Each structure stands twice: as C-alpha cells, then as structure tokens.
Amino acid sequence: MIITNIILNFIKSKYFLLFIIVSAIVIYIGILNIKLNNKYNEINKLNNEIISLKETNLLLNKDINFKQKQLSILETFTNSDEAIKNIQYKKLSDNNINALNAIINDYYKTLKFK
C-alpha cells in the first residue's frame, strides 16, 4: 500500500511528466541515430561501388584504346603486306621475300584477338 501510494504520487508529480518527455526524446534520438547509421553504411557501400565502377570503366577504356591501336596496326600492316606482294617479284630476292613473310606471320600472330 505504501509502495502504491509512492508510485501514484510520483505519477501525479511534475517529475513523472519530465521523465516521460526525457524518455521520449531519448528514444527518438536513438531511432534517428540508428537510421543515420544505416544511411551511413548505405553511403559507404555506394561509394565503394562507385570506386569499383570507375576502376572498371578505366580498365575498359584502356582495353578499347588497346584494341583500336591493334586494329590500326593491323590495317597498316595489311596495306604493307599487299604492297609487298605487288612488288615481291619485281625487286626482292627470294631470301628477302621469305624474311618479310616470316615477319608478316609473326605480326599476325601477335595481333590476333582473343
């Protein structure tokens, strides 16, 4: 009976209202803190994904540049090969023709796309 009177008097007092308000504020701040941590983790994940995509993009750009250079070399070398075939019987000896053919074959092997 004494304990219930103390509890009832506490509930009727201004300290109980203050306790309720402070508790509500603490709970609200705790919920906001949890949401903020979740957003922070999501931002970190997205930043890591952006970094990964930038690295992938850089690698793909380098690959594209490499393939373009390969195509340019292949086109230039193909034109040279045709020019050599046109003049091979007029000016070049058999040894020179065989050497050029070996060089041409080596270049074609290195320029093959995977």
Biopython code that builds the backbone (N, CA, C, O; Angstrom):
import numpy as np
from Bio.PDB.StructureBuilder import StructureBuilder

atoms = [
    (1, "MET", "N", (0.806, -1.183, 0.000)),
    (1, "MET", "CA", (0.000, 0.000, 0.000)),
    (1, "MET", "C", (0.862, 1.265, 0.000)),
    (1, "MET", "O", (0.546, 2.243, -0.677)),
    (2, "ILE", "N", (1.928, 1.233, 0.750)),
    (2, "ILE", "CA", (2.819, 2.392, 0.798)),
    (2, "ILE", "C", (3.514, 2.563, -0.554)),
    (2, "ILE", "O", (3.679, 3.681, -1.044)),
    (3, "ILE", "N", (3.914, 1.446, -1.144)),
    (3, "ILE", "CA", (4.597, 1.494, -2.441)),
    (3, "ILE", "C", (3.647, 2.018, -3.511)),
    (3, "ILE", "O", (4.055, 2.814, -4.357)),
    (4, "THR", "N", (2.403, 1.592, -3.491)),
    (4, "THR", "CA", (1.454, 2.088, -4.489)),
    (4, "THR", "C", (1.177, 3.567, -4.297)),
    (4, "THR", "O", (0.993, 4.290, -5.276)),
    (5, "ASN", "N", (1.144, 4.029, -3.059)),
    (5, "ASN", "CA", (0.962, 5.460, -2.808)),
    (5, "ASN", "C", (2.150, 6.263, -3.346)),
    (5, "ASN", "O", (1.975, 7.344, -3.907)),
    (6, "ILE", "N", (3.340, 5.729, -3.171)),
    (6, "ILE", "CA", (4.541, 6.419, -3.673)),
    (6, "ILE", "C", (4.502, 6.480, -5.199)),
    (6, "ILE", "O", (4.816, 7.508, -5.799)),
    (7, "ILE", "N", (4.114, 5.369, -5.816)),
    (7, "ILE", "CA", (4.035, 5.322, -7.274)),
    (7, "ILE", "C", (2.962, 6.273, -7.775)),
    (7, "ILE", "O", (3.189, 7.001, -8.741)),
    (8, "LEU", "N", (1.801, 6.280, -7.140)),
    (8, "LEU", "CA", (0.723, 7.188, -7.551)),
    (8, "LEU", "C", (1.124, 8.639, -7.358)),
    (8, "LEU", "O", (0.817, 9.474, -8.208)),
    (9, "ASN", "N", (1.793, 8.959, -6.274)),
    (9, "ASN", "CA", (2.259, 10.331, -6.057)),
    (9, "ASN", "C", (3.311, 10.731, -7.094)),
    (9, "ASN", "O", (3.343, 11.871, -7.557)),
    (10, "PHE", "N", (4.172, 9.768, -7.451)),
    (10, "PHE", "CA", (5.182, 10.048, -8.480)),
    (10, "PHE", "C", (4.516, 10.308, -9.827)),
    (10, "PHE", "O", (4.912, 11.216, -10.557)),
    (11, "ILE", "N", (3.494, 9.499, -10.153)),
    (11, "ILE", "CA", (2.773, 9.668, -11.422)),
    (11, "ILE", "C", (2.071, 11.027, -11.454)),
    (11, "ILE", "O", (2.013, 11.660, -12.509)),
    (12, "LYS", "N", (1.556, 11.471, -10.355)),
    (12, "LYS", "CA", (0.849, 12.745, -10.289)),
    (12, "LYS", "C", (1.809, 13.944, -10.254)),
    (12, "LYS", "O", (1.374, 15.076, -10.465)),
    (13, "SER", "N", (3.070, 13.725, -9.998)),
    (13, "SER", "CA", (4.017, 14.826, -9.857)),
    (13, "SER", "C", (4.526, 15.304, -11.213)),
    (13, "SER", "O", (4.350, 14.640, -12.234)),
    (14, "LYS", "N", (5.160, 16.470, -11.193)),
    (14, "LYS", "CA", (5.725, 17.032, -12.412)),
    (14, "LYS", "C", (6.964, 16.254, -12.862)),
    (14, "LYS", "O", (7.329, 16.324, -14.035)),
    (15, "TYR", "N", (7.613, 15.522, -11.974)),
    (15, "TYR", "CA", (8.794, 14.736, -12.352)),
    (15, "TYR", "C", (8.437, 13.576, -13.272)),
    (15, "TYR", "O", (9.233, 13.189, -14.128)),
    (16, "PHE", "N", (7.261, 13.030, -13.097)),
    (16, "PHE", "CA", (6.824, 11.938, -13.981)),
    (16, "PHE", "C", (6.660, 12.449, -15.400)),
    (16, "PHE", "O", (7.090, 11.799, -16.353)),
    (17, "LEU", "N", (6.036, 13.618, -15.544)),
    (17, "LEU", "CA", (5.884, 14.216, -16.871)),
    (17, "LEU", "C", (7.257, 14.520, -17.474)),
    (17, "LEU", "O", (7.476, 14.293, -18.664)),
    (18, "LEU", "N", (8.163, 15.023, -16.670)),
    (18, "LEU", "CA", (9.522, 15.281, -17.136)),
    (18, "LEU", "C", (10.211, 13.968, -17.547)),
    (18, "LEU", "O", (10.909, 13.914, -18.559)),
    (19, "PHE", "N", (10.002, 12.918, -16.747)),
    (19, "PHE", "CA", (10.559, 11.599, -17.076)),
    (19, "PHE", "C", (10.020, 11.092, -18.414)),
    (19, "PHE", "O", (10.779, 10.561, -19.225)),
    (20, "ILE", "N", (8.728, 11.250, -18.649)),
    (20, "ILE", "CA", (8.116, 10.810, -19.915)),
    (20, "ILE", "C", (8.693, 11.598, -21.090)),
    (20, "ILE", "O", (9.031, 11.014, -22.120)),
    (21, "ILE", "N", (8.808, 12.904, -20.946)),
    (21, "ILE", "CA", (9.333, 13.742, -22.032)),
    (21, "ILE", "C", (10.783, 13.387, -22.327)),
    (21, "ILE", "O", (11.157, 13.236, -23.490)),
    (22, "VAL", "N", (11.595, 13.253, -21.302)),
    (22, "VAL", "CA", (13.009, 12.901, -21.492)),
    (22, "VAL", "C", (13.122, 11.515, -22.119)),
    (22, "VAL", "O", (13.952, 11.306, -23.004)),
    (23, "SER", "N", (12.310, 10.581, -21.679)),
    (23, "SER", "CA", (12.338, 9.222, -22.256)),
    (23, "SER", "C", (11.963, 9.260, -23.731)),
    (23, "SER", "O", (12.604, 8.594, -24.544)),
    (24, "ALA", "N", (10.936, 10.028, -24.091)),
    (24, "ALA", "CA", (10.521, 10.139, -25.489)),
    (24, "ALA", "C", (11.629, 10.748, -26.338)),
    (24, "ALA", "O", (11.881, 10.294, -27.454)),
    (25, "ILE", "N", (12.286, 11.769, -25.814)),
    (25, "ILE", "CA", (13.377, 12.403, -26.552)),
    (25, "ILE", "C", (14.540, 11.434, -26.735)),
    (25, "ILE", "O", (15.119, 11.358, -27.818)),
    (26, "VAL", "N", (14.883, 10.694, -25.687)),
    (26, "VAL", "CA", (15.982, 9.727, -25.782)),
    (26, "VAL", "C", (15.648, 8.629, -26.792)),
    (26, "VAL", "O", (16.505, 8.236, -27.583)),
    (27, "ILE", "N", (14.423, 8.138, -26.771)),
    (27, "ILE", "CA", (14.007, 7.096, -27.731)),
    (27, "ILE", "C", (14.039, 7.649, -29.146)),
    (27, "ILE", "O", (14.497, 6.966, -30.062)),
    (28, "TYR", "N", (13.562, 8.876, -29.342)),
    (28, "TYR", "CA", (13.560, 9.494, -30.673)),
    (28, "TYR", "C", (14.989, 9.679, -31.189)),
    (28, "TYR", "O", (15.280, 9.397, -32.351)),
    (29, "ILE", "N", (15.867, 10.153, -30.321)),
    (29, "ILE", "CA", (17.272, 10.330, -30.718)),
    (29, "ILE", "C", (17.905, 8.980, -31.036)),
    (29, "ILE", "O", (18.689, 8.876, -31.979)),
    (30, "GLY", "N", (17.579, 7.954, -30.271)),
    (30, "GLY", "CA", (18.107, 6.615, -30.551)),
    (30, "GLY", "C", (17.655, 6.098, -31.904)),
    (30, "GLY", "O", (18.449, 5.523, -32.648)),
    (31, "ILE", "N", (16.379, 6.300, -32.230)),
    (31, "ILE", "CA", (15.865, 5.866, -33.534)),
    (31, "ILE", "C", (16.537, 6.639, -34.665)),
    (31, "ILE", "O", (16.915, 6.054, -35.680)),
    (32, "LEU", "N", (16.685, 7.957, -34.489)),
    (32, "LEU", "CA", (17.375, 8.756, -35.513)),
    (32, "LEU", "C", (18.826, 8.316, -35.681)),
    (32, "LEU", "O", (19.345, 8.302, -36.798)),
    (33, "ASN", "N", (19.478, 7.962, -34.588)),
    (33, "ASN", "CA", (20.864, 7.506, -34.655)),
    (33, "ASN", "C", (20.967, 6.193, -35.440)),
    (33, "ASN", "O", (21.882, 6.015, -36.245)),
    (34, "ILE", "N", (20.027, 5.281, -35.201)),
    (34, "ILE", "CA", (20.022, 4.007, -35.934)),
    (34, "ILE", "C", (19.796, 4.258, -37.423)),
    (34, "ILE", "O", (20.475, 3.666, -38.262)),
    (35, "LYS", "N", (18.843, 5.136, -37.755)),
    (35, "LYS", "CA", (18.586, 5.457, -39.167)),
    (35, "LYS", "C", (19.802, 6.107, -39.811)),
    (35, "LYS", "O", (20.150, 5.807, -40.953)),
    (36, "LEU", "N", (20.444, 7.000, -39.065)),
    (36, "LEU", "CA", (21.635, 7.672, -39.584)),
    (36, "LEU", "C", (22.768, 6.681, -39.834)),
    (36, "LEU", "O", (23.471, 6.786, -40.839)),
    (37, "ASN", "N", (22.949, 5.731, -38.938)),
    (37, "ASN", "CA", (23.973, 4.700, -39.140)),
    (37, "ASN", "C", (23.661, 3.843, -40.353)),
    (37, "ASN", "O", (24.566, 3.489, -41.108)),
    (38, "ASN", "N", (22.386, 3.502, -40.554)),
    (38, "ASN", "CA", (22.001, 2.718, -41.730)),
    (38, "ASN", "C", (22.281, 3.499, -43.011)),
    (38, "ASN", "O", (22.790, 2.936, -43.980)),
    (39, "LYS", "N", (21.956, 4.779, -43.021)),
    (39, "LYS", "CA", (22.223, 5.613, -44.205)),
    (39, "LYS", "C", (23.725, 5.740, -44.444)),
    (39, "LYS", "O", (24.181, 5.708, -45.587)),
    (40, "TYR", "N", (24.490, 5.883, -43.366)),
    (40, "TYR", "CA", (25.941, 5.993, -43.489)),
    (40, "TYR", "C", (26.521, 4.708, -44.094)),
    (40, "TYR", "O", (27.395, 4.767, -44.958)),
    (41, "ASN", "N", (26.036, 3.562, -43.641)),
    (41, "ASN", "CA", (26.500, 2.287, -44.209)),
    (41, "ASN", "C", (26.122, 2.170, -45.672)),
    (41, "ASN", "O", (26.915, 1.687, -46.480)),
    (42, "GLU", "N", (24.926, 2.605, -46.021)),
    (42, "GLU", "CA", (24.489, 2.554, -47.416)),
    (42, "GLU", "C", (25.342, 3.481, -48.286)),
    (42, "GLU", "O", (25.697, 3.131, -49.412)),
    (43, "ILE", "N", (25.667, 4.663, -47.759)),
    (43, "ILE", "CA", (26.533, 5.595, -48.487)),
    (43, "ILE", "C", (27.914, 4.981, -48.705)),
    (43, "ILE", "O", (28.487, 5.110, -49.787)),
    (44, "ASN", "N", (28.442, 4.321, -47.692)),
    (44, "ASN", "CA", (29.753, 3.664, -47.843)),
    (44, "ASN", "C", (29.711, 2.586, -48.911)),
    (44, "ASN", "O", (30.629, 2.479, -49.724)),
    (45, "LYS", "N", (28.643, 1.781, -48.915)),
    (45, "LYS", "CA", (28.512, 0.742, -49.943)),
    (45, "LYS", "C", (28.453, 1.354, -51.331)),
    (45, "LYS", "O", (29.106, 0.871, -52.256)),
    (46, "LEU", "N", (27.666, 2.422, -51.478)),
    (46, "LEU", "CA", (27.544, 3.074, -52.784)),
    (46, "LEU", "C", (28.855, 3.726, -53.209)),
    (46, "LEU", "O", (29.198, 3.697, -54.391)),
    (47, "ASN", "N", (29.596, 4.312, -52.268)),
    (47, "ASN", "CA", (30.900, 4.882, -52.600)),
    (47, "ASN", "C", (31.866, 3.797, -53.074)),
    (47, "ASN", "O", (32.609, 4.000, -54.034)),
    (48, "ASN", "N", (31.853, 2.651, -52.403)),
    (48, "ASN", "CA", (32.707, 1.538, -52.836)),
    (48, "ASN", "C", (32.302, 1.052, -54.219)),
    (48, "ASN", "O", (33.156, 0.713, -55.037)),
    (49, "GLU", "N", (31.009, 1.019, -54.478)),
    (49, "GLU", "CA", (30.534, 0.594, -55.795)),
    (49, "GLU", "C", (30.944, 1.604, -56.866)),
    (49, "GLU", "O", (31.312, 1.221, -57.977)),
    (50, "ILE", "N", (30.881, 2.887, -56.533)),
    (50, "ILE", "CA", (31.309, 3.929, -57.477)),
    (50, "ILE", "C", (32.789, 3.782, -57.791)),
    (50, "ILE", "O", (33.193, 3.882, -58.949)),
    (51, "ILE", "N", (33.595, 3.545, -56.770)),
    (51, "ILE", "CA", (35.039, 3.360, -56.979)),
    (51, "ILE", "C", (35.289, 2.144, -57.860)),
    (51, "ILE", "O", (36.121, 2.181, -58.767)),
    (52, "SER", "N", (34.561, 1.066, -57.585)),
    (52, "SER", "CA", (34.718, -0.148, -58.384)),
    (52, "SER", "C", (34.313, 0.100, -59.835)),
    (52, "SER", "O", (34.987, -0.363, -60.755)),
    (53, "LEU", "N", (33.220, 0.826, -60.041)),
    (53, "LEU", "CA", (32.766, 1.119, -61.400)),
    (53, "LEU", "C", (33.741, 2.043, -62.128)),
    (53, "LEU", "O", (33.950, 1.897, -63.332)),
    (54, "LYS", "N", (34.335, 2.988, -61.409)),
    (54, "LYS", "CA", (35.336, 3.863, -62.030)),
    (54, "LYS", "C", (36.548, 3.056, -62.476)),
    (54, "LYS", "O", (37.075, 3.266, -63.569)),
    (55, "GLU", "N", (36.987, 2.129, -61.621)),
    (55, "GLU", "CA", (38.137, 1.290, -61.980)),
    (55, "GLU", "C", (37.808, 0.402, -63.172)),
    (55, "GLU", "O", (38.636, 0.221, -64.065)),
    (56, "THR", "N", (36.599, -0.150, -63.184)),
    (56, "THR", "CA", (36.180, -0.989, -64.310)),
    (56, "THR", "C", (36.107, -0.162, -65.584)),
    (56, "THR", "O", (36.536, -0.612, -66.647)),
    (57, "ASN", "N", (35.566, 1.046, -65.478)),
    (57, "ASN", "CA", (35.470, 1.935, -66.625)),
    (57, "ASN", "C", (36.850, 2.290, -67.160)),
    (57, "ASN", "O", (37.067, 2.302, -68.372)),
    (58, "LEU", "N", (37.783, 2.579, -66.258)),
    (58, "LEU", "CA", (39.145, 2.892, -66.670)),
    (58, "LEU", "C", (39.784, 1.706, -67.384)),
    (58, "LEU", "O", (40.445, 1.867, -68.410)),
    (59, "LEU", "N", (39.579, 0.516, -66.831)),
    (59, "LEU", "CA", (40.127, -0.690, -67.454)),
    (59, "LEU", "C", (39.515, -0.926, -68.838)),
    (59, "LEU", "O", (40.220, -1.281, -69.783)),
    (60, "LEU", "N", (38.213, -0.728, -68.946)),
    (60, "LEU", "CA", (37.549, -0.916, -70.243)),
    (60, "LEU", "C", (38.011, 0.123, -71.259)),
    (60, "LEU", "O", (38.181, -0.191, -72.437)),
    (61, "ASN", "N", (38.215, 1.359, -70.807)),
    (61, "ASN", "CA", (38.727, 2.387, -71.723)),
    (61, "ASN", "C", (40.125, 2.044, -72.218)),
    (61, "ASN", "O", (40.442, 2.223, -73.394)),
    (62, "LYS", "N", (40.960, 1.546, -71.302)),
    (62, "LYS", "CA", (42.302, 1.134, -71.720)),
    (62, "LYS", "C", (42.229, -0.030, -72.703)),
    (62, "LYS", "O", (42.994, -0.083, -73.667)),
    (63, "ASP", "N", (41.310, -0.960, -72.458)),
    (63, "ASP", "CA", (41.137, -2.094, -73.365)),
    (63, "ASP", "C", (40.660, -1.616, -74.734)),
    (63, "ASP", "O", (41.132, -2.100, -75.762)),
    (64, "ILE", "N", (39.729, -0.668, -74.747)),
    (64, "ILE", "CA", (39.238, -0.125, -76.018)),
    (64, "ILE", "C", (40.372, 0.556, -76.770)),
    (64, "ILE", "O", (40.523, 0.363, -77.977)),
    (65, "ASN", "N", (41.171, 1.354, -76.063)),
    (65, "ASN", "CA", (42.306, 2.017, -76.716)),
    (65, "ASN", "C", (43.295, 1.002, -77.270)),
    (65, "ASN", "O", (43.830, 1.174, -78.365)),
    (66, "PHE", "N", (43.531, -0.053, -76.506)),
    (66, "PHE", "CA", (44.452, -1.095, -76.962)),
    (66, "PHE", "C", (43.907, -1.783, -78.220)),
    (66, "PHE", "O", (44.647, -2.020, -79.175)),
    (67, "LYS", "N", (42.610, -2.101, -78.212)),
    (67, "LYS", "CA", (42.005, -2.756, -79.380)),
    (67, "LYS", "C", (42.042, -1.832, -80.591)),
    (67, "LYS", "O", (42.270, -2.293, -81.709)),
    (68, "GLN", "N", (41.820, -0.518, -80.383)),
    (68, "GLN", "CA", (41.882, 0.420, -81.504)),
    (68, "GLN", "C", (43.295, 0.500, -82.078)),
    (68, "GLN", "O", (43.482, 0.570, -83.293)),
    (69, "LYS", "N", (44.282, 0.487, -81.189)),
    (69, "LYS", "CA", (45.665, 0.503, -81.671)),
    (69, "LYS", "C", (45.979, -0.786, -82.425)),
    (69, "LYS", "O", (46.667, -0.765, -83.446)),
    (70, "GLN", "N", (45.468, -1.910, -81.912)),
    (70, "GLN", "CA", (45.670, -3.183, -82.622)),
    (70, "GLN", "C", (45.056, -3.127, -84.009)),
    (70, "GLN", "O", (45.674, -3.561, -84.982)),
    (71, "LEU", "N", (43.847, -2.597, -84.106)),
    (71, "LEU", "CA", (43.183, -2.503, -85.409)),
    (71, "LEU", "C", (43.943, -1.576, -86.344)),
    (71, "LEU", "O", (44.081, -1.857, -87.535)),
    (72, "SER", "N", (44.437, -0.469, -85.799)),
    (72, "SER", "CA", (45.206, 0.468, -86.619)),
    (72, "SER", "C", (46.480, -0.193, -87.134)),
    (72, "SER", "O", (46.823, -0.064, -88.309)),
    (73, "ILE", "N", (47.176, -0.900, -86.250)),
    (73, "ILE", "CA", (48.404, -1.604, -86.669)),
    (73, "ILE", "C", (48.073, -2.684, -87.686)),
    (73, "ILE", "O", (48.783, -2.857, -88.677)),
    (74, "LEU", "N", (47.004, -3.401, -87.436)),
    (74, "LEU", "CA", (46.609, -4.473, -88.357)),
    (74, "LEU", "C", (46.260, -3.910, -89.732)),
    (74, "LEU", "O", (46.649, -4.476, -90.754)),
    (75, "GLU", "N", (45.532, -2.804, -89.758)),
    (75, "GLU", "CA", (45.163, -2.190, -91.042)),
    (75, "GLU", "C", (46.397, -1.682, -91.777)),
    (75, "GLU", "O", (46.541, -1.880, -92.983)),
    (76, "THR", "N", (47.284, -1.026, -91.037)),
    (76, "THR", "CA", (48.512, -0.516, -91.646)),
    (76, "THR", "C", (49.366, -1.656, -92.167)),
    (76, "THR", "O", (49.921, -1.585, -93.264)),
    (77, "PHE", "N", (49.465, -2.709, -91.364)),
    (77, "PHE", "CA", (50.300, -3.828, -91.763)),
    (77, "PHE", "C", (49.688, -4.583, -92.934)),
    (77, "PHE", "O", (50.413, -5.087, -93.793)),
    (78, "THR", "N", (48.373, -4.667, -92.977)),
    (78, "THR", "CA", (47.711, -5.332, -94.102)),
    (78, "THR", "C", (47.996, -4.576, -95.389)),
    (78, "THR", "O", (48.260, -5.190, -96.422)),
    (79, "ASN", "N", (47.945, -3.265, -95.338)),
    (79, "ASN", "CA", (48.272, -2.465, -96.526)),
    (79, "ASN", "C", (49.726, -2.683, -96.936)),
    (79, "ASN", "O", (50.032, -2.764, -98.126)),
    (80, "SER", "N", (50.610, -2.777, -95.967)),
    (80, "SER", "CA", (52.022, -3.028, -96.268)),
    (80, "SER", "C", (52.198, -4.405, -96.889)),
    (80, "SER", "O", (52.981, -4.577, -97.824)),
    (81, "ASP", "N", (51.472, -5.377, -96.371)),
    (81, "ASP", "CA", (51.541, -6.735, -96.895)),
    (81, "ASP", "C", (51.117, -6.767, -98.358)),
    (81, "ASP", "O", (51.754, -7.435, -99.172)),
    (82, "GLU", "N", (50.066, -6.063, -98.693)),
    (82, "GLU", "CA", (49.600, -6.020, -100.087)),
    (82, "GLU", "C", (50.623, -5.333, -100.984)),
    (82, "GLU", "O", (50.849, -5.758, -102.117)),
    (83, "ALA", "N", (51.234, -4.280, -100.478)),
    (83, "ALA", "CA", (52.259, -3.581, -101.260)),
    (83, "ALA", "C", (53.460, -4.487, -101.502)),
    (83, "ALA", "O", (54.028, -4.497, -102.594)),
    (84, "ILE", "N", (53.840, -5.242, -100.490)),
    (84, "ILE", "CA", (54.975, -6.160, -100.637)),
    (84, "ILE", "C", (54.637, -7.238, -101.672)),
    (84, "ILE", "O", (55.475, -7.584, -102.504)),
    (85, "LYS", "N", (53.429, -7.759, -101.619)),
    (85, "LYS", "CA", (53.042, -8.787, -102.584)),
    (85, "LYS", "C", (53.054, -8.238, -104.009)),
    (85, "LYS", "O", (53.368, -8.971, -104.947)),
    (86, "ASN", "N", (52.721, -6.970, -104.184)),
    (86, "ASN", "CA", (52.719, -6.367, -105.515)),
    (86, "ASN", "C", (54.124, -6.221, -106.085)),
    (86, "ASN", "O", (54.316, -6.346, -107.295)),
    (87, "ILE", "N", (55.097, -5.961, -105.238)),
    (87, "ILE", "CA", (56.453, -5.725, -105.740)),
    (87, "ILE", "C", (57.406, -6.884, -105.482)),
    (87, "ILE", "O", (58.583, -6.803, -105.833)),
    (88, "GLN", "N", (56.916, -7.956, -104.877)),
    (88, "GLN", "CA", (57.841, -9.010, -104.469)),
    (88, "GLN", "C", (58.567, -9.652, -105.650)),
    (88, "GLN", "O", (59.733, -10.024, -105.519)),
    (89, "TYR", "N", (57.919, -9.787, -106.775)),
    (89, "TYR", "CA", (58.571, -10.441, -107.900)),
    (89, "TYR", "C", (59.411, -9.467, -108.713)),
    (89, "TYR", "O", (60.243, -9.890, -109.516)),
    (90, "LYS", "N", (59.209, -8.190, -108.517)),
    (90, "LYS", "CA", (59.934, -7.210, -109.316)),
    (90, "LYS", "C", (61.287, -6.835, -108.707)),
    (90, "LYS", "O", (62.281, -6.741, -109.426)),
    (91, "LYS", "N", (61.335, -6.617, -107.373)),
    (91, "LYS", "CA", (62.539, -6.045, -106.793)),
    (91, "LYS", "C", (63.191, -6.899, -105.709)),
    (91, "LYS", "O", (64.376, -6.712, -105.432)),
    (92, "LEU", "N", (62.475, -7.818, -105.091)),
    (92, "LEU", "CA", (63.007, -8.529, -103.947)),
    (92, "LEU", "C", (63.515, -9.920, -104.326)),
    (92, "LEU", "O", (62.982, -10.585, -105.214)),
    (93, "SER", "N", (64.548, -10.323, -103.627)),
    (93, "SER", "CA", (65.059, -11.669, -103.828)),
    (93, "SER", "C", (64.217, -12.646, -103.003)),
    (93, "SER", "O", (63.401, -12.235, -102.178)),
    (94, "ASP", "N", (64.428, -13.937, -103.236)),
    (94, "ASP", "CA", (63.677, -14.952, -102.500)),
    (94, "ASP", "C", (63.956, -14.883, -101.000)),
    (94, "ASP", "O", (63.038, -15.059, -100.198)),
    (95, "ASN", "N", (65.191, -14.633, -100.610)),
    (95, "ASN", "CA", (65.534, -14.527, -99.187)),
    (95, "ASN", "C", (64.803, -13.353, -98.527)),
    (95, "ASN", "O", (64.299, -13.468, -97.410)),
    (96, "ASN", "N", (64.756, -12.237, -99.231)),
    (96, "ASN", "CA", (64.042, -11.072, -98.690)),
    (96, "ASN", "C", (62.546, -11.344, -98.571)),
    (96, "ASN", "O", (61.910, -10.959, -97.589)),
    (97, "ILE", "N", (61.999, -12.005, -99.572)),
    (97, "ILE", "CA", (60.567, -12.332, -99.558)),
    (97, "ILE", "C", (60.263, -13.277, -98.391)),
    (97, "ILE", "O", (59.272, -13.089, -97.686)),
    (98, "ASN", "N", (61.109, -14.292, -98.183)),
    (98, "ASN", "CA", (60.895, -15.221, -97.067)),
    (98, "ASN", "C", (61.018, -14.512, -95.718)),
    (98, "ASN", "O", (60.252, -14.792, -94.796)),
    (99, "ALA", "N", (61.969, -13.607, -95.604)),
    (99, "ALA", "CA", (62.134, -12.851, -94.357)),
    (99, "ALA", "C", (60.905, -11.976, -94.093)),
    (99, "ALA", "O", (60.406, -11.922, -92.969)),
    (100, "LEU", "N", (60.432, -11.305, -95.114)),
    (100, "LEU", "CA", (59.241, -10.462, -94.952)),
    (100, "LEU", "C", (58.011, -11.303, -94.621)),
    (100, "LEU", "O", (57.192, -10.907, -93.791)),
    (101, "ASN", "N", (57.881, -12.450, -95.260)),
    (101, "ASN", "CA", (56.746, -13.326, -94.942)),
    (101, "ASN", "C", (56.807, -13.818, -93.493)),
    (101, "ASN", "O", (55.778, -13.929, -92.826)),
    (102, "ALA", "N", (58.006, -14.108, -93.015)),
    (102, "ALA", "CA", (58.156, -14.525, -91.607)),
    (102, "ALA", "C", (57.767, -13.391, -90.672)),
    (102, "ALA", "O", (57.096, -13.611, -89.663)),
    (103, "ILE", "N", (58.187, -12.185, -91.006)),
    (103, "ILE", "CA", (57.825, -11.019, -90.193)),
    (103, "ILE", "C", (56.312, -10.806, -90.211)),
    (103, "ILE", "O", (55.695, -10.544, -89.178)),
    (104, "ILE", "N", (55.733, -10.921, -91.390)),
    (104, "ILE", "CA", (54.277, -10.748, -91.521)),
    (104, "ILE", "C", (53.544, -11.782, -90.679)),
    (104, "ILE", "O", (52.604, -11.446, -89.959)),
    (105, "ASN", "N", (53.960, -13.013, -90.765)),
    (105, "ASN", "CA", (53.309, -14.065, -89.973)),
    (105, "ASN", "C", (53.449, -13.822, -88.471)),
    (105, "ASN", "O", (52.509, -14.038, -87.707)),
    (106, "ASP", "N", (54.638, -13.367, -88.058)),
    (106, "ASP", "CA", (54.838, -13.068, -86.631)),
    (106, "ASP", "C", (53.917, -11.937, -86.170)),
    (106, "ASP", "O", (53.335, -12.004, -85.088)),
    (107, "TYR", "N", (53.791, -10.902, -86.996)),
    (107, "TYR", "CA", (52.892, -9.797, -86.631)),
    (107, "TYR", "C", (51.445, -10.262, -86.554)),
    (107, "TYR", "O", (50.721, -9.877, -85.635)),
    (108, "TYR", "N", (51.021, -11.075, -87.494)),
    (108, "TYR", "CA", (49.641, -11.567, -87.462)),
    (108, "TYR", "C", (49.378, -12.407, -86.202)),
    (108, "TYR", "O", (48.297, -12.344, -85.618)),
    (109, "LYS", "N", (50.370, -13.182, -85.802)),
    (109, "LYS", "CA", (50.198, -13.990, -84.593)),
    (109, "LYS", "C", (50.055, -13.115, -83.357)),
    (109, "LYS", "O", (49.266, -13.422, -82.463)),
    (110, "THR", "N", (50.815, -12.027, -83.304)),
    (110, "THR", "CA", (50.736, -11.154, -82.122)),
    (110, "THR", "C", (49.495, -10.269, -82.123)),
    (110, "THR", "O", (49.069, -9.796, -81.070)),
    (111, "LEU", "N", (48.920, -10.046, -83.284)),
    (111, "LEU", "CA", (47.755, -9.154, -83.364)),
    (111, "LEU", "C", (46.418, -9.894, -83.288)),
    (111, "LEU", "O", (45.360, -9.266, -83.290)),
    (112, "LYS", "N", (46.462, -11.188, -83.222)),
    (112, "LYS", "CA", (45.210, -11.938, -83.172)),
    (112, "LYS", "C", (44.425, -11.556, -81.934)),
    (112, "LYS", "O", (44.985, -11.402, -80.849)),
    (113, "PHE", "N", (43.120, -11.405, -82.107)),
    (113, "PHE", "CA", (42.245, -11.084, -80.973)),
    (113, "PHE", "C", (41.870, -12.354, -80.247)),
    (113, "PHE", "O", (41.700, -13.416, -80.845)),
    (114, "LYS", "N", (41.746, -12.214, -78.937)),
    (114, "LYS", "CA", (41.402, -13.375, -78.118)),
    (114, "LYS", "C", (39.909, -13.446, -77.939)),
    (114, "LYS", "O", (39.408, -14.355, -77.277)),
]
sb = StructureBuilder()
sb.init_structure("model")
sb.init_model(0)
sb.init_chain("A")
sb.init_seg("    ")
for serial, (resi, resn, name, xyz) in enumerate(atoms, 1):
    if name == "N":
        sb.init_residue(resn, " ", resi, " ")
    sb.init_atom(name, np.array(xyz, "f"), 0.0, 1.0, " ", f" {name:<3s}", serial, name[0])
structure = sb.get_structure()
